[in-house]
Amino acid sequence: MKRTTTPKASRQERSIAIFQRPRLGQPGLVRIRCGKAHTDYLIKPAAADWGMAAYSLTKADGTVYHVLLHSPEQAECDCWGYTRWHHCKHADGLCALWRAGWLEGWE
């Protein structure tokens, strides 16, 4: 019997851009790009009992994701991707913004 394998799908390139930082209680705006597709999110600091900081990301359709930053390299998210794979575009993106200094002082 001859076996064939399907090539493993390559991971799409991801990026995150911050268009507006939260100011005086107003949410900021970030865009997460995966391959050619992108999604815009309102970003707001959120309350957290532990970790460095927490944020909520809200899509235009009203879907809200909560991200808890433990360190600049480690975060948790309540989305399906994080629940399944223990990493996601939301957590990875906010870690990247934190390392770049864009989330500094939002605790």
C-alpha positions as CSV (number, residue, x, y, z in Angstrom):
1,M,0.0,0.0,0.0
2,K,1.4,3.4,-1.0
3,R,1.1,6.1,1.6
4,T,0.9,9.8,0.8
5,T,1.2,12.6,3.3
6,T,-0.3,16.0,3.1
7,P,2.4,18.7,3.6
8,K,2.1,20.4,7.0
9,A,0.5,23.8,6.7
10,S,3.0,26.5,7.2
11,R,2.2,29.0,10.0
12,Q,1.0,32.3,8.6
13,E,3.1,35.4,9.3
14,R,1.6,37.4,12.1
15,S,2.0,41.0,13.1
16,I,0.4,43.5,15.5
17,A,0.2,47.3,15.1
18,I,-1.0,49.8,17.6
19,F,-2.9,52.7,16.0
20,Q,-4.0,54.5,19.2
21,R,-3.0,54.1,22.8
22,P,-5.8,54.4,25.5
23,R,-6.1,57.9,26.7
24,L,-8.0,59.2,29.7
25,G,-10.2,56.1,30.0
26,Q,-10.7,55.8,26.2
27,P,-9.8,52.5,24.6
28,G,-6.9,52.2,22.2
29,L,-6.9,50.4,18.8
30,V,-4.7,47.6,17.6
31,R,-4.7,45.5,14.4
32,I,-3.6,41.9,14.4
33,R,-2.6,40.6,10.9
34,C,-2.4,36.8,10.1
35,G,-1.3,36.3,6.5
36,K,-3.4,38.6,4.4
37,A,-6.3,38.8,6.8
38,H,-6.5,41.4,9.6
39,T,-8.7,42.1,12.6
40,D,-9.0,45.4,14.5
41,Y,-9.6,45.4,18.3
42,L,-10.3,48.0,20.9
43,I,-7.8,47.5,23.7
44,K,-8.5,48.4,27.3
45,P,-6.6,47.8,30.5
46,A,-8.5,45.3,32.7
47,A,-8.4,44.4,36.4
48,A,-6.2,41.4,37.4
49,D,-5.5,39.8,40.7
50,W,-2.1,38.5,39.6
51,G,0.4,39.0,36.7
52,M,2.0,42.1,35.3
53,A,-1.1,43.5,33.6
54,A,-4.4,42.5,32.0
55,Y,-6.2,43.8,28.9
56,S,-9.4,43.2,27.1
57,L,-9.5,43.1,23.3
58,T,-12.9,43.7,21.7
59,K,-13.7,42.9,18.0
60,A,-16.1,44.9,15.9
61,D,-18.7,42.1,16.3
62,G,-18.6,42.5,20.1
63,T,-16.4,39.4,20.8
64,V,-14.2,40.1,23.8
65,Y,-10.9,38.3,24.6
66,H,-9.1,38.8,27.9
67,V,-5.3,38.6,28.0
68,L,-3.3,38.3,31.2
69,L,0.4,39.2,30.9
70,H,2.7,37.3,33.3
71,S,5.9,38.6,31.7
72,P,7.0,40.1,28.4
73,E,7.3,36.5,27.1
74,Q,4.4,34.8,28.7
75,A,0.6,35.6,28.6
76,E,-2.7,33.8,28.8
77,C,-5.9,34.4,26.8
78,D,-9.4,33.1,27.1
79,C,-9.8,32.5,23.3
80,W,-10.3,29.1,21.7
81,G,-6.8,29.1,20.2
82,Y,-5.1,29.6,23.5
83,T,-7.3,27.0,25.2
84,R,-6.4,24.4,22.5
85,W,-2.7,25.3,21.7
86,H,-1.5,27.3,24.8
87,H,-0.6,30.2,22.5
88,C,-2.6,32.6,20.3
89,K,-2.3,35.8,18.3
90,H,-3.8,37.9,21.1
91,A,-1.4,36.8,23.8
92,D,1.6,36.7,21.4
93,G,0.7,40.2,20.0
94,L,0.4,41.8,23.4
95,C,3.6,40.3,24.6
96,A,5.3,41.8,21.5
97,L,3.8,45.2,22.2
98,W,5.0,44.9,25.9
99,R,8.5,44.0,24.8
100,A,8.5,47.0,22.3
101,G,7.5,49.4,25.2
102,W,4.0,50.2,23.9
103,L,2.2,48.7,26.9
104,E,4.6,50.1,29.5
105,G,2.9,52.0,32.3
106,W,-0.6,50.7,31.6
107,E,-0.7,48.5,34.7
